[in-house]
């Protein structure tokens, strides 16, 4: 059985449209979820403090979620001041604390690096800005409290989501 020229043309156009849509979908997926941007630092010290270990793709938290968590769940923090209450070292003018890496892997993600535990600070006087010492002992950082905060926030979000689903299912069923 032979196809008419009109049917062949429709199949060809359909195949081309499908191929274009698949190519666009593949490009969109790669761009939004897998594309990695190269990091450039001014010095090895900056790279140690803010450089990636490559964990963002597997264990990275979306940056904007990480940014708002202390504001959404201040009751779960050990004290006032957001992430500073966890004892992290935060240099003035920086968007993230020392020991955290912000990297684009499809979208901006954040995770910790070696400097979270291996960076110290000192001041020569009480009113002086703290000096950061790389590869020093992280004597102020409370990593366990940070993990507790992140786990409790995730648990709170999951429980709230489950309750909302139950409420929705109940309302939807006419209960």
N, C-alpha and C positions, 0 to 999 in steps of 0.2 A: 504494500500500500504506500503510495507516494503522497507526500504532503503538498498542499497547494503553496504557491509562492507567498500568498498573504499569511498563511499559517507559519511558514518558515521565518518570515520577517518578524512576526509577533514573538515567536520563540527566541529569535536572535536578540530582539530588543529587550525581552524579559531577562534573558541571560546576562546581557550587558548591565541592565539596571541592578540585577541581583549582585553581580560582581562588584559594581561601584558601591552598593550599600554594604557589602561585606568588607570591602577595603576601607571604607569610611569607619565602620564599626571597629575594625582592627586598629586603625590609627587612633580613634577616640579612646579605646580601651588602653592602648599603650601609653598615650599622652596623659591620661587622667589617673592611671594606677601603677604604671611600671617605669616611666621615664625618670632617670636619675640626672640631676644637675651636678656638675663638678663643683667641688668646694675649693676656694682659693683663700689662703690666709697670709697675713703679712709676715709672720715669723713662725718658727717651730713652737715657740711658747703659746702663741694663739691657737695653733693647730692642736696642741695638747689640751688646752682648756676648752675648745669648742669644736674640735674635729670629730668626724664620724668614725665609728668602729664598724659600720656596715650593718647594724642591727635594725635600722629604721624600717626596712621592708618587712621584717618578720615581727618585730616587737615594738615598733614605733607607735606613739600615740599621736593622733592628728593634732597639729600644733594649736589650732584654735580651741579645741576641746581642752587640751592641757592648760591653755591660758585662762579659761573661765572656770575651771574646776574649783579653785580656792574661793571664787566669788559666789559660786552656786552652792557650795558646801562649806561655808566658814565654820560651822559647828563641828565638822570632822577634823579640822586643823588643830594642832596642839596649842596654838595661840594666835593672836592677831598678827597681821602682816603678810599673809599669803605664804608663798614658798620660803620666805625669809624666816618664818617661824620654825622651819625644819632645819635651820642652821646652815643652809646652803650659802656659798660665797657668791655675792652678786656685785659685779663691778659697775660703777656708775656709768650710765649712758648705754648699757647693753640691754638687749631685749630678752635674753635668757641668762640664767646663772652659769657660773663656771661649773664645768662637769656635765653640761648638757649639750647635745648636738642637735641643731635644726637643719634638716636636709630635705630636699624635695625628691621624693620617690613617688611620682605621679602627683602628689600633693604634699604640702609641708608637713613633716612629721618630726617628732622630737623623741629623743631617748638619752639615756645617760652614757657617759664615757668614763675612762679611767680617772679623770680629774675630779669626779664627784667625791672620791675618797682620798685622792692624793693631791690635794691643794690646801694650803694653810694661809692664814693672814696674820699680820701683826701691825701694831701701831706704836709709834714712839711716844705719842701723847694722846690723851683721851679725845681731843677734838680733831685729830688728824684723820684723814681718809685712810682706811686700811690698805696696806700693801699686800698684794697677792704673791705667794711663793708657790711656784709649781713644784710638783713632786714632793711636797711637804706632807706631813700627817694631817688628814682632815679631821681636826679635833672638835669642830663645831657641828659638823654634818651628822644628822640623825637619819640614816638611810632606812632603818627599821620603821620609824614614824612615817617616812615618805611612802614606803610600801603599804603600811597600814592605811594611810589616807587614800591611796589610789584604789586599794581593794575595797574599802568601805564605800567609796564613791561609786565604784562599779556595781557593788552589791545594791546600793540604794537605787541606782538607776534601773537595775534589773527588776527589783521588787516593785518599784513604782510602775514600770512598764507592764509587769504581770498584772498588777491591780487594775490598771487602766484597761487592759484587754478583758479582764473579767467583768469590769463595769460595763464595757462596751457590749460584750456578749450577752450580759444580762439585759441591758436596755434593748438590744437588737431582738432578743427572743421575746420581748414583751413582758418581762418579769418585773 
